[in-house]
Amino acid sequence: MNLMSLIVTFVVIWWLVLFMVLPFGAQPPDEVEPGMADSAPAKPRIALKFAITTAITIVLTVIYYFIATSGLITFRDAM
């Protein structure tokens, strides 16, 4: 596995995990200001969600790397 495929895997997993983490703790404000969407969160905490997403993605990418390089699961022999 080369570095480029590992980076692409990291980015794809990061985006998937981000969309799973975004709704955590999102609550609409008690009073909606004019011009603001009713469903917009009061405190989005984007930096915290990016940090959580990055930490989860690092763990998942390391797991993927070890599975891919160990030969535990391979699709090359299927054909």
The 8 nearest C-alpha neighbors of each residue, nearest first, counted from 0:
[[1, 4, 2, 68, 5, 67, 64, 3],
 [0, 2, 3, 4, 5, 6, 7, 64],
 [1, 3, 5, 4, 6, 0, 7, 8],
 [4, 2, 6, 5, 1, 7, 0, 8],
 [5, 3, 7, 6, 2, 1, 8, 0],
 [4, 6, 8, 2, 3, 7, 9, 1],
 [7, 5, 9, 3, 8, 4, 2, 10],
 [8, 6, 4, 10, 9, 5, 3, 11],
 [7, 9, 5, 11, 6, 10, 4, 12],
 [8, 10, 6, 12, 7, 11, 13, 60],
 [11, 9, 13, 7, 12, 8, 6, 14],
 [12, 10, 8, 14, 13, 9, 7, 15],
 [11, 13, 15, 9, 10, 14, 16, 8],
 [14, 12, 10, 16, 11, 56, 15, 9],
 [15, 13, 17, 11, 16, 12, 10, 18],
 [14, 16, 12, 17, 18, 13, 11, 19],
 [15, 17, 19, 13, 18, 14, 52, 12],
 [18, 16, 14, 20, 19, 15, 52, 13],
 [17, 19, 21, 16, 15, 20, 14, 22],
 [18, 20, 16, 17, 21, 15, 22, 23],
 [21, 19, 17, 18, 23, 22, 16, 48],
 [20, 22, 18, 23, 19, 17, 48, 25],
 [23, 21, 25, 20, 24, 19, 18, 26],
 [24, 22, 25, 21, 20, 19, 48, 26],
 [23, 25, 26, 22, 43, 21, 42, 40],
 [26, 24, 40, 22, 23, 43, 27, 42],
 [27, 25, 40, 41, 24, 28, 42, 39],
 [26, 28, 40, 41, 38, 39, 29, 25],
 [29, 27, 41, 30, 31, 40, 26, 39],
 [28, 30, 31, 27, 41, 26, 32, 37],
 [31, 29, 28, 32, 27, 37, 41, 33],
 [30, 32, 28, 37, 33, 35, 29, 36],
 [31, 33, 35, 34, 30, 36, 37, 28],
 [34, 32, 35, 31, 36, 30, 37, 39],
 [33, 35, 32, 36, 31, 37, 39, 38],
 [34, 36, 33, 32, 37, 31, 39, 38],
 [37, 35, 39, 38, 34, 31, 32, 33],
 [36, 38, 39, 31, 35, 27, 28, 40],
 [37, 39, 36, 27, 40, 26, 28, 35],
 [40, 38, 36, 37, 27, 41, 35, 28],
 [41, 39, 27, 26, 25, 43, 42, 38],
 [40, 42, 28, 27, 26, 43, 39, 25],
 [43, 41, 40, 44, 25, 26, 28, 27],
 [42, 44, 45, 40, 41, 25, 24, 39],
 [45, 43, 47, 46, 42, 48, 25, 49],
 [44, 46, 48, 47, 43, 49, 21, 50],
 [47, 45, 49, 48, 44, 50, 51, 43],
 [48, 46, 50, 49, 45, 44, 51, 52],
 [47, 49, 45, 51, 50, 46, 52, 44],
 [50, 48, 52, 46, 47, 51, 53, 45],
 [51, 49, 47, 53, 48, 52, 54, 46],
 [52, 50, 48, 54, 53, 49, 55, 47],
 [53, 51, 49, 55, 50, 17, 54, 16],
 [52, 54, 56, 50, 51, 55, 49, 57],
 [55, 53, 51, 57, 56, 52, 50, 58],
 [54, 56, 58, 52, 57, 53, 51, 59],
 [57, 55, 53, 59, 58, 54, 13, 60],
 [56, 58, 60, 54, 55, 59, 53, 61],
 [57, 59, 61, 55, 56, 60, 62, 54],
 [60, 58, 56, 62, 61, 57, 63, 55],
 [59, 61, 63, 57, 62, 58, 56, 9],
 [60, 62, 64, 58, 63, 59, 57, 65],
 [63, 61, 59, 65, 60, 64, 66, 58],
 [62, 64, 60, 66, 61, 65, 67, 59],
 [65, 63, 61, 67, 62, 66, 68, 60],
 [64, 66, 68, 62, 67, 63, 69, 61],
 [65, 67, 63, 69, 64, 68, 71, 62],
 [68, 66, 64, 65, 69, 70, 63, 72],
 [69, 67, 65, 70, 66, 64, 0, 71],
 [70, 68, 66, 71, 67, 65, 72, 64],
 [71, 69, 72, 68, 73, 67, 66, 65],
 [70, 72, 69, 66, 73, 67, 68, 65],
 [73, 71, 70, 66, 67, 74, 69, 68],
 [74, 72, 75, 70, 71, 76, 67, 77],
 [73, 75, 77, 76, 72, 78, 70, 71],
 [74, 76, 77, 73, 78, 72, 70, 67],
 [77, 75, 78, 74, 73, 72, 70, 71],
 [78, 76, 74, 75, 73, 72, 70, 71],
 [77, 76, 75, 74, 73, 72, 70, 71]]
